[in-house]
Amino acid sequence: MSTQPIKDENLEQEKDNVVAFEPKLLIGGKEPPSTGDTWLDKLEIGTCFLVADNNPMEFVLGLFRISERVGKATVLNSPSAPGNLYINPVAFCRKYRLYETVGVLMDKPQQEEKSDDGDREQSPGGSPEGPVD
């Protein structure tokens, strides 16, 4: 009695049961990793701007002002939320799109820094040092 033919039959049955692998492309999934560059990073400190929610049914605009940047966070001010709002700029720009820049509003220390950057103001006498007697 030979056991060889029984094994061959089992192998043939197993080969018949094997299904060929066919890879399929799945659509969707996670978004590509962010590079960290956002439209918010391109605005200078002191900029006042309006944003629109990416939800097309939302029609109310938000008003914000960039107060400062701290590490990866951006500090915003808004009339609707008193105090400082520490936000993640990447997540903020995913939720909102820039609608319009209104202007630049600087604090007093920022204005002094800007004027000290080589733009010397002249005194009423005409010279940068003051009036000559």
LOGU-161639 format. One record per residue (C-alpha): x, y, z. Coordinates in pm, 1 decimal. Layout:
% LOGU-161639
X, Y, Z
...
//
This chain:
% LOGU-161639
0.0, 0.0, 0.0
152.3, 323.1, -114.6
82.2, 657.6, 58.0
229.9, 862.2, -221.5
-81.1, 881.4, -443.3
-297.2, 1009.8, -155.5
-56.2, 1298.2, -90.2
-54.1, 1389.3, -459.0
-432.2, 1404.4, -460.2
-431.1, 1630.6, -153.3
-175.4, 1863.2, -315.6
-383.2, 1886.8, -631.2
-695.0, 1970.8, -425.7
-503.8, 2241.5, -235.0
-374.5, 2392.3, -562.0
-731.0, 2406.9, -692.2
-844.3, 2593.3, -375.9
-579.2, 2866.9, -406.5
-720.9, 3200.2, -523.8
-497.8, 3430.4, -723.5
-407.9, 3755.6, -543.8
-535.9, 4064.7, -724.2
-433.0, 4394.4, -560.6
-694.1, 4670.9, -565.6
-641.8, 5043.4, -529.2
-843.3, 5186.7, -240.2
-955.9, 5545.2, -293.0
-951.3, 5788.8, -0.9
-766.0, 5760.6, 325.9
-546.6, 6007.8, 505.1
-435.6, 6336.7, 357.1
-70.6, 6374.1, 263.3
146.8, 6506.0, 545.0
148.7, 6882.0, 575.9
465.3, 7072.4, 499.3
367.6, 7333.3, 758.3
335.5, 7611.3, 501.2
-1.5, 7781.7, 541.3
-162.7, 8099.5, 418.2
-156.4, 8222.3, 778.6
224.4, 8200.3, 791.1
249.1, 8436.1, 493.3
71.6, 8718.7, 681.0
280.4, 8953.3, 894.6
225.6, 9015.8, 1265.1
-42.6, 9280.5, 1316.8
-243.3, 9183.2, 1007.0
-621.6, 9195.7, 1048.5
-807.3, 8954.7, 823.9
-1144.3, 8796.9, 753.8
-1190.0, 8421.8, 720.5
-1470.5, 8210.8, 577.5
-1552.5, 7864.2, 703.5
-1484.8, 7589.6, 448.4
-1841.3, 7470.4, 507.9
-2035.5, 7624.4, 214.3
-2351.5, 7659.5, 427.6
-2175.2, 7892.5, 674.8
-2200.4, 8254.7, 565.8
-2068.4, 8443.7, 871.2
-1711.2, 8571.4, 841.6
-1462.5, 8570.8, 1128.5
-1238.9, 8868.9, 1208.6
-892.8, 8798.2, 1349.2
-563.1, 8978.3, 1409.9
-221.5, 8810.5, 1431.7
-74.3, 8910.7, 1765.4
246.8, 8703.7, 1766.4
403.9, 8368.8, 1681.4
525.0, 8138.7, 1958.3
712.4, 7833.4, 1831.2
474.6, 7640.3, 1605.7
167.3, 7819.9, 1746.1
20.5, 8148.9, 1629.2
-151.3, 8387.0, 1871.0
-466.8, 8550.2, 1734.8
-701.4, 8814.4, 1873.9
-1067.7, 8836.5, 1785.3
-1347.8, 9068.2, 1900.3
-1571.7, 8762.8, 1947.1
-1322.7, 8594.8, 2187.6
-1151.4, 8826.8, 2436.7
-790.4, 8748.7, 2522.4
-533.5, 8554.5, 2325.5
-620.5, 8252.3, 2111.9
-325.6, 8014.6, 2077.3
-397.1, 7818.9, 1759.6
-239.6, 7548.7, 1546.4
-199.4, 7728.8, 1210.7
-219.9, 7408.3, 1001.9
-551.4, 7301.4, 1160.1
-683.3, 7661.8, 1145.9
-610.6, 7686.2, 772.0
-782.9, 7352.8, 708.4
-1098.6, 7480.4, 877.7
-1094.3, 7836.1, 738.5
-991.0, 7999.5, 413.2
-862.0, 8354.8, 383.8
-1145.5, 8576.9, 265.2
-979.7, 8919.1, 277.0
-701.2, 9108.3, 453.4
-836.8, 9423.0, 617.2
-511.4, 9594.3, 709.5
-223.8, 9599.1, 957.9
-275.1, 9715.7, 1314.8
43.4, 9729.6, 1522.0
86.2, 9771.4, 1897.3
300.8, 10060.3, 2026.4
613.9, 9841.4, 2084.8
583.5, 9701.0, 1732.1
558.4, 10053.5, 1587.6
873.8, 10159.9, 1774.8
1063.5, 9852.6, 1650.7
953.5, 9923.7, 1293.3
1072.0, 10286.7, 1315.6
1408.0, 10179.4, 1467.2
1482.9, 9950.9, 1170.6
1671.2, 10223.6, 985.4
1382.1, 10457.9, 913.2
1487.1, 10762.9, 1114.6
1219.5, 11019.1, 1158.5
1323.3, 11374.8, 1098.4
1251.7, 11642.6, 1356.9
1061.7, 11959.2, 1269.8
1398.5, 12137.6, 1225.3
1477.7, 11918.6, 924.5
1779.6, 11721.1, 1044.9
1767.4, 11377.0, 1207.2
1949.5, 11512.7, 1516.0
1711.8, 11800.6, 1580.3
1692.0, 12172.3, 1502.3
2018.5, 12360.3, 1451.4
2047.6, 12693.3, 1635.5
//
